[in-house]
């Protein structure tokens, strides 16, 4: 069993930077791919980015390329999402998730096996 604990959400202004963290716990060695998703009020959960633990390969949604960066610190079992130039449209609950298929980089909600609790990010205009 894997637990995912996110941190770093909050209220920011448009144009600001914010970094979210996702700490994996529960296994001494966790080989899983980690993805970030977000869900705005009244909308479906949306893929943002994913990173493969083994080689650091990344995959981004087109909507965030060039503005968001996903990274990992394997020694800390933590994955980060850095978000630049935030707009009010980025207001959502942000989730990290872990995929047991360690070679896969998926954008599909159904491919992920474990989910964090989802900190809220609010971007004011």
Protein Blocks (a to p, Z undefined) as FASTA:
>chain_A
ZZdddehiacddehiacddddddehifbacbdcddddddehiacddfbdcdfklopacdd
fklgokaccdddfklopacdddehiafklgccddddddfblmbccfbfklpfbdcebiad
dddZZ
